[in-house]
Every structure is written in structure tokens, then in C-alpha cells.
Amino acid sequence: MPTTDTTATVFRRKVFYVPGFDPFPPRRYRELYRREGAAQAALSGYGLTLRGMPGDGGTTWQVEGRFPAGRTEAEVEVLVWSDLVQAAMDRGVAGAWALLPRTAWTYLASGALFRLLRLRKGPVLASAYPVAMLLAQAGLALLAGLFFGRMLAAAVPGTVGLALAWAGGLATAAVVLAVFKRLDHRLYAYYLLYDYAYSARDGGAYPPELAQRVADFAGRLRRALDQPWNEVLLIGHSSGAHVAVSALAAALAAGLPGRHPPVALLTLGQAIPMVSFLPRADRLRADLAALSRRRDITWVDVSAPGDGCSFALCDPVAVSGAASADGCWPLVVSAAFTRTLRPKTWRRLRWRFFRLHFQYLCAFDALPGQRWDYDYFRLTAGPRTLAAHFGGRPPSRQTVRASLTPHASTAA
């Protein structure tokens, strides 16, 4: 692992952050960073000051860090694809229901579903959740429609009553389904369906609009590599992990500039196999293979068994059939929520699956003296490179490396 660090008075880092399949604007992540960074700084004994950049919609912010090892300046930029997510989610109830059989068939017919189950059951059960929840909603809508239809039929006898019963029953069912859709910010059934459907839409190949966005991200990365940073750090969270992998692979395809800052990739709570196990995910598998062999970068993959929405401690390269004898990345590390969170905090969060999936971006409140090496704010705003921070760190003993994908082609 490269362990180049800096002795500069002020350590300067450029951070690019790729969110998961999230329709919310980037300022949500800026405010999350502000709130949780302050909490982590208070717990860990360092200082963080965050300043937004006016007029950019919260896409970029600056962080000044005061650590025992030195002062830092970081510029954090969200690589936005929320507009693509919003467009993918812009469907009515009927449009969403049309996605359900198509998405299920893609995972079943390709053989991906049963291989994913052998890998980690949590994310696959999460993919079954929208199916079960939407079917339950349909059942309740049907019962409500039948009930209201019977009331109308009893109140208005004859043919007119029968027609009213059918019309009223169908209208009632439609209203119930619409109400459930409006409540999806709490239920997440439609949201998860859209997420899996977007990956499965082209059998794992990047949709044209996402491929173009990946190219745009690669251009931003490439320009940052020509600037005098002490580190360029790319972070991909959840479904954003595979986007980050492909963006970095594209940025490095022509090689690194002659003089360049250390380059690092940090993937958090990744769900890469949900895409890489699909038959047309050739580009993603090729990008995974290419990055795994780059000895001039650092790649650390952090997950936690307590996160049921990620493929925890699964080496995304190896399980996707993209590992090679000369591969050296990623270093797979456990965030170990049961040890890095206080028992009270863990009990409060353990059944809040979506909140836990964002814990990587939040403060960890382990008791003083409890050792852990994952601190999102120290990694993004601290005075050491990712390579120096994890230098000598062995991979998690629970790392899964068996190749389980039914499709391993990396053909262009």
C-alpha cells in the first residue's frame, strides 16, 4: 500500500462524494456533514469549521480542521446524479407497478438472485421488501375497493347500483394506492423498487445518461489531479460505490499525470454485486478489475455486518469474478457497529435499517479508550492520507472473496 504522507504546514485535500440512489439535493449531505462532524469533533477532541460556497446549491463546501497532528483544509464536492434519480422515480402508480415484474424477472432469469442470496441475504431481502410491501398495499386497496363497492351496491339497487359499485370500488382502490405512494418517504417500497429497477433496466449496463454522467465525473477527477492537493479522495456510498469505481477507472485510463497528488478511493456500504452480478455489467466488472491492479492508488472498502442494506465485508472485485493474481485492492475493513457505537446507540439504531446504512457518514460514539480506525471526518478532513491512515491494517478476517457471480465477462 502506498503510504506517502505530507509534512506540509497545512494539509490540503480535495474530496469528491458520490451519493447512492438518492433524489435529494446535495445540500442534504452538506448539512449532514455539518451536524455529524461537529458531534464527532466534540467526541474525539479535534475541531472542524465548515463553510458553504455561496450560489452552488450546496454542492461544494470547505472544511478547516484542527487536529493534534496539524491543520487541514478540505474542499468537499458532491458529484450530483440526483436529477437522474428523480427522473427514474418520476412515475405514477401504474408505471411503478410495470417495473415490478420486469425487475424481478431480470434478477431471476439471469441467475443473479440466487447467487446474491448465497453472498449476503440482507440486501437481497431488502430487494424482496418492495415486492412484499407493494403486494400488501395492493391487497389492502382491493379490500377497501370491495368494501366500498358493496356499500354502494347495497345502497343503490339494480344495474345503476352495480355500475356505481364497480366505479366506486376501483376509485377507492386507486385512492388507497395513491395514499400509500405518498407515504413512501416512510415506507420506502417504491424507492427500493426504483433503485433495483434502475440497475436492472439494461441488465447491469450503464444507461446512456448515467454513462455520460460518469464521464463528467471522470473529467472533474482528472482536473483535480493537476492541482496541488495533498490528496484527492473519491468516496462512493451505497449505489454510488459502483459509479465511483467507474468514474475513477475512466479518469485513470490514460495513466496518472507526471506530478500528481496521492489518489484514494473509499467505498462505503457498497451494493456493487447487485449490479456486477447482472449479465451486461461488463464495463463495471472491467473497471473493478482495472482498479484492483493499480498500485499507484489506494482503495479501502468499509462496511459493517450490522448494515443489512450493504454487501458487508464482501470483496467487490473478488465476488464479481474480476480478481487477478496481481490484484492488490480493495482493503476490506469492518466498521463494526457493535463496537464503534455505544450499546445504547446501537440498541436505538439496530432496527432502523436505512439510518444504519448512513452511519458511515455519521459520528461514532464508542466509549473513550475503545479503539477503532474508521472516522469519516478524520478521513475527509484530517492530516493523513487514506494510505497512511490504513497503512499496515490487515483486512477483516471475515472478508468474503469467493467468486459467486453467474456472469464474469469483462468484454467491452
Protein Blocks (a to p, Z undefined) as FASTA:
>chain_A
ZZbdcfbfbacddddddddddfbdfklmmmmmmmmmmmmmmmnopacdddddehilomac
cdddddfkbccddddddddfklmmmmmmmccfklmmmmmmmmmmmmmmnommmmmmmmpm
mlmmmmmmmmmmmmmmmmmmmmmmmmmmmmmmmmmgcjklmmmmmmmmmmmmmmmmmmmm
mmmmmnommmmmmmmmmmmmnoopacfklmmmmmmmmmmmmmmmmpccfbdcdddehjlm
mmmmmmmmmmmmnopafbdcddddddehiaklmmmmpmklmmmmmmmmmmmmmmkbccdd
dddfklmkbcehiafklmnopacfkbcbdcdddeklmlmpcfklmmmmmmmmklmmmmmm
mccfbdehiacfbdfklmmmmcbdfklmmgoiacdfkbcfbdfbfbfcfbZZ
